[in-house]
Amino acid sequence: MGKIQYPPSNQMDTVIERCFVYGEPLEVDFAVSGYFSHDNPIAFEPEPPTGNFVAPLTLTGYQAIDESTTVTFSYFAAGQTYKYEIKIKDRCPE
């Protein structure tokens, strides 16, 4: 399962690259309250919600589509924006 967390474990990185394989489940863990958005509504099914989220909260039930694409998830919290650039592929590098 692909898990992303806000803020990232290494808070020095504000853009983190990740790879998900087709059909891989997504889990988004919010440890701090903030605003979540993304730039590709079809990258995961169903589309993850956007908006303000109050932590602690975990979103589950999303699957990567079976097509190569890229999505950027952004989270603004405590004056900082964190981004995950997720590439969905048939195979991810080891």
One Martini backbone bead per residue (centre of mass of N, CA, C, O) as a GRO file, in nm:
protein
   94
    1MET     BB    1   0.097   0.035   0.021
    2GLY     BB    2   0.041   0.371  -0.030
    3LYS     BB    3   0.201   0.618   0.172
    4ILE     BB    4   0.110   0.939   0.292
    5GLN     BB    5   0.243   1.229   0.475
    6TYR     BB    6   0.131   1.495   0.701
    7PRO     BB    7   0.398   1.562   0.748
    8PRO     BB    8   0.676   1.470   0.652
    9SER     BB    9   0.933   1.303   0.796
   10ASN     BB   10   1.096   1.500   0.602
   11GLN     BB   11   1.065   1.844   0.641
   12MET     BB   12   1.280   1.946   0.425
   13ASP     BB   13   1.090   1.828   0.221
   14THR     BB   14   0.857   1.974  -0.020
   15VAL     BB   15   0.937   1.756  -0.251
   16ILE     BB   16   0.801   1.434  -0.329
   17GLU     BB   17   0.885   1.136  -0.483
   18ARG     BB   18   0.657   0.895  -0.633
   19CYS     BB   19   0.553   0.547  -0.680
   20PHE     BB   20   0.284   0.387  -0.855
   21VAL     BB   21   0.100   0.120  -0.920
   22TYR     BB   22  -0.130  -0.029  -1.061
   23GLY     BB   23  -0.387  -0.039  -0.812
   24GLU     BB   24  -0.271   0.107  -0.585
   25PRO     BB   25  -0.309   0.190  -0.275
   26LEU     BB   26  -0.424   0.475  -0.083
   27GLU     BB   27  -0.270   0.669   0.189
   28VAL     BB   28  -0.372   0.951   0.394
   29ASP     BB   29  -0.181   1.130   0.644
   30PHE     BB   30  -0.290   1.355   0.903
   31ALA     BB   31  -0.107   1.531   1.162
   32VAL     BB   32  -0.204   1.806   1.044
   33SER     BB   33  -0.372   2.077   0.985
   34GLY     BB   34  -0.528   2.149   0.653
   35TYR     BB   35  -0.476   2.189   0.297
   36PHE     BB   36  -0.607   1.986   0.029
   37SER     BB   37  -0.463   1.905  -0.300
   38HIS     BB   38  -0.501   1.857  -0.665
   39ASP     BB   39  -0.415   1.809  -1.041
   40ASN     BB   40  -0.568   1.502  -1.073
   41PRO     BB   41  -0.885   1.354  -1.079
   42ILE     BB   42  -0.790   1.053  -1.231
   43ALA     BB   43  -0.552   0.898  -1.072
   44PHE     BB   44  -0.781   0.822  -0.866
   45GLU     BB   45  -1.002   0.566  -0.730
   46PRO     BB   46  -1.149   0.767  -0.621
   47GLU     BB   47  -1.153   1.088  -0.578
   48PRO     BB   48  -0.990   1.278  -0.383
   49PRO     BB   49  -1.037   1.500  -0.158
   50THR     BB   50  -1.081   1.843  -0.094
   51GLY     BB   51  -0.948   2.057   0.163
   52ASN     BB   52  -1.019   2.080   0.488
   53PHE     BB   53  -0.826   1.926   0.758
   54VAL     BB   54  -0.857   1.749   1.064
   55ALA     BB   55  -0.647   1.653   1.294
   56PRO     BB   56  -0.651   1.340   1.296
   57LEU     BB   57  -0.619   1.174   0.962
   58THR     BB   58  -0.745   0.910   0.737
   59LEU     BB   59  -0.723   0.822   0.399
   60THR     BB   60  -0.920   0.581   0.215
   61GLY     BB   61  -1.010   0.403  -0.092
   62TYR     BB   62  -0.773   0.427  -0.309
   63GLN     BB   63  -0.684   0.391  -0.662
   64ALA     BB   64  -0.481   0.342  -0.902
   65ILE     BB   65  -0.469   0.369  -1.214
   66ASP     BB   66  -0.444   0.195  -1.547
   67GLU     BB   67  -0.235   0.452  -1.598
   68SER     BB   68  -0.018   0.673  -1.711
   69THR     BB   69   0.065   0.923  -1.460
   70THR     BB   70   0.030   1.248  -1.293
   71VAL     BB   71   0.044   1.374  -0.949
   72THR     BB   72  -0.023   1.652  -0.726
   73PHE     BB   73   0.013   1.682  -0.386
   74SER     BB   74  -0.119   1.928  -0.161
   75TYR     BB   75  -0.007   2.087   0.160
   76PHE     BB   76  -0.137   2.328   0.387
   77ALA     BB   77   0.067   2.400   0.685
   78ALA     BB   78   0.189   2.619   0.896
   79GLY     BB   79   0.309   2.793   0.636
   80GLN     BB   80   0.334   2.519   0.464
   81THR     BB   81   0.428   2.341   0.164
   82TYR     BB   82   0.342   2.014   0.058
   83LYS     BB   83   0.477   1.770  -0.187
   84TYR     BB   84   0.350   1.513  -0.406
   85GLU     BB   85   0.496   1.333  -0.668
   86ILE     BB   86   0.299   1.113  -0.866
   87LYS     BB   87   0.374   0.814  -1.032
   88ILE     BB   88   0.199   0.620  -1.266
   89LYS     BB   89   0.271   0.268  -1.316
   90ASP     BB   90   0.345  -0.062  -1.409
   91ARG     BB   91   0.642   0.013  -1.294
   92CYS     BB   92   0.876   0.032  -1.036
   93PRO     BB   93   1.146   0.112  -0.901
   94GLU     BB   94   1.359  -0.045  -0.662
   0.00000   0.00000   0.00000
